[in-house]
Amino acid sequence: MTQPVLLGGLFLGVLSALPIISAGNCCCLWTLGGGMLTVYLAQQQTHQPLRLLDGARLGLLAGLAGAVIWLFTAAVVEVLMSPLQQRMIDFVLRNARDIPPEARGMLEGFGREASMAARLAIGFIFQLCIQTPFAAVGGLLGVAMFGRVGQPQQP
């Protein structure tokens, strides 16, 4: 069951970290989808029907994996986008003369590496605390949608 968890985590972690695509996560689309994908793939590997508890557990594990994958993906995106971000900040600071000093200081500090580390740390905590439980809900939904109906037991 490791492969479905990693694939579900990869799905929700990468899609939640990409700049424009991550907007789909405003309604937990990628998170719920990652939990559901995990259960779907796990159900394909076994002949027994998955229980709701199995779906929640698999979704939770996919959420944890997705948070770690999100951290690495977001760090790569931050490093790649940093020069573009800095140019945009410099452009705004050059052309907007009436920015209050507090806002100017905040914009100047936004492109620094320390703020990048803080953004990644806050984002990772958010992924752990919010995304992981919703991935478990996605696992529950996955069992309800993709789970096999158990054979009725003969007395």
C-alpha positions as CSV (number, residue, x, y, z in Angstrom):
1,M,0.0,0.0,0.0
2,T,3.0,2.3,-0.1
3,Q,2.8,3.0,-3.8
4,P,-0.8,4.4,-3.7
5,V,0.1,6.6,-0.7
6,L,3.1,8.0,-2.4
7,L,1.2,8.6,-5.7
8,G,-1.7,10.2,-3.9
9,G,0.8,12.4,-1.9
10,L,2.6,13.3,-5.1
11,F,-0.7,14.3,-6.7
12,L,-1.8,16.6,-3.9
13,G,1.7,17.8,-3.0
14,V,2.8,18.9,-6.4
15,L,-0.5,20.4,-7.5
16,S,-0.8,22.3,-4.3
17,A,2.6,23.8,-4.7
18,L,2.5,25.0,-8.3
19,P,1.7,28.8,-8.6
20,I,-1.4,29.0,-10.8
21,I,-2.6,25.4,-10.5
22,S,-2.7,25.6,-6.7
23,A,-5.7,27.9,-7.0
24,G,-7.7,24.7,-7.5
25,N,-7.0,23.9,-3.9
26,C,-9.1,26.8,-2.7
27,C,-11.9,24.2,-2.2
28,C,-9.5,21.5,-1.3
29,L,-9.8,20.0,-4.8
30,W,-6.3,18.6,-5.0
31,T,-6.3,17.5,-1.4
32,L,-9.6,15.6,-1.6
33,G,-8.5,14.3,-5.0
34,G,-5.2,13.0,-3.6
35,G,-7.0,11.1,-0.9
36,M,-9.5,9.7,-3.3
37,L,-6.7,8.7,-5.8
38,T,-4.9,6.9,-3.0
39,V,-8.0,4.8,-2.1
40,Y,-8.7,4.1,-5.8
41,L,-5.2,2.8,-6.4
42,A,-5.2,0.8,-3.1
43,Q,-8.5,-0.8,-4.0
44,Q,-7.1,-1.9,-7.3
45,Q,-4.3,-3.7,-5.5
46,T,-6.5,-5.8,-3.2
47,H,-9.4,-8.1,-3.7
48,Q,-11.0,-7.3,-0.4
49,P,-13.2,-4.3,0.0
50,L,-11.7,-1.4,1.9
51,R,-13.4,-0.2,5.0
52,L,-14.0,3.5,5.8
53,L,-11.3,3.3,8.4
54,D,-8.8,2.0,5.8
55,G,-9.8,4.9,3.5
56,A,-9.3,7.5,6.2
57,R,-5.9,6.0,7.2
58,L,-4.7,5.9,3.6
59,G,-5.9,9.4,3.0
60,L,-4.2,10.6,6.1
61,L,-0.9,9.0,5.1
62,A,-1.2,10.5,1.6
63,G,-1.8,13.9,3.3
64,L,1.4,13.5,5.3
65,A,3.4,12.4,2.2
66,G,1.8,15.3,0.3
67,A,2.9,17.8,2.9
68,V,6.6,16.7,2.6
69,I,6.3,16.6,-1.2
70,W,4.7,20.1,-1.1
71,L,7.7,21.4,0.9
72,F,10.3,20.2,-1.6
73,T,8.2,21.3,-4.6
74,A,7.4,24.7,-3.1
75,A,11.1,25.2,-2.3
76,V,12.1,24.5,-5.9
77,V,9.4,26.8,-7.2
78,E,10.5,29.6,-4.8
79,V,14.1,29.3,-5.9
80,L,13.1,29.4,-9.6
81,M,10.6,32.2,-9.1
82,S,12.8,34.3,-6.8
83,P,14.6,36.3,-9.6
84,L,11.3,37.1,-11.3
85,Q,9.7,38.0,-7.9
86,Q,12.6,40.3,-7.1
87,R,12.3,42.1,-10.4
88,M,8.6,42.7,-9.9
89,I,9.2,44.1,-6.4
90,D,12.0,46.4,-7.7
91,F,9.6,47.6,-10.5
92,V,6.9,48.4,-8.0
93,L,9.3,50.2,-5.6
94,R,10.7,52.3,-8.5
95,N,7.4,53.3,-10.0
96,A,5.2,53.7,-6.9
97,R,6.5,56.8,-5.1
98,D,3.6,57.2,-2.7
99,I,3.9,53.8,-0.9
100,P,4.0,54.2,2.9
101,P,7.3,53.5,4.5
102,E,5.9,50.4,6.3
103,A,4.7,48.8,3.1
104,R,8.0,49.7,1.3
105,G,10.0,48.0,4.1
106,M,7.7,44.9,3.8
107,L,8.2,44.7,0.1
108,E,11.9,45.1,0.4
109,G,12.1,42.3,2.9
110,F,9.7,40.0,0.9
111,G,12.4,38.8,-1.5
112,R,15.0,37.9,1.0
113,E,15.9,34.3,1.7
114,A,14.9,34.6,5.4
115,S,11.3,35.4,4.3
116,M,11.4,32.5,1.8
117,A,12.3,30.1,4.7
118,A,9.5,31.6,6.8
119,R,7.0,31.2,4.0
120,L,8.0,27.6,3.5
121,A,7.8,26.8,7.2
122,I,4.4,28.4,7.6
123,G,3.2,26.7,4.4
124,F,4.4,23.3,5.6
125,I,2.7,23.7,9.0
126,F,-0.5,24.7,7.1
127,Q,-0.2,21.6,4.9
128,L,0.2,19.4,7.9
129,C,-2.6,20.9,9.9
130,I,-5.2,21.5,7.1
131,Q,-4.3,19.4,4.1
132,T,-3.7,16.1,6.0
133,P,-7.2,15.9,7.6
134,F,-8.9,16.9,4.4
135,A,-6.9,14.1,2.6
136,A,-8.4,11.7,5.1
137,V,-11.8,13.0,4.2
138,G,-10.9,12.4,0.6
139,G,-10.0,8.8,1.5
140,L,-13.4,8.4,3.1
141,L,-15.0,9.7,-0.1
142,G,-12.8,7.4,-2.1
143,V,-14.1,4.4,-0.2
144,A,-17.6,5.5,-0.7
145,M,-17.1,6.1,-4.5
146,F,-14.6,3.4,-5.5
147,G,-14.9,0.8,-2.7
148,R,-16.1,-2.7,-3.6
149,V,-19.2,-3.9,-1.9
150,G,-18.4,-6.8,0.4
151,Q,-19.9,-10.2,-0.2
152,P,-22.8,-10.9,2.1
153,Q,-21.8,-13.5,4.7
154,Q,-23.6,-16.8,4.7
155,P,-25.0,-17.9,8.1
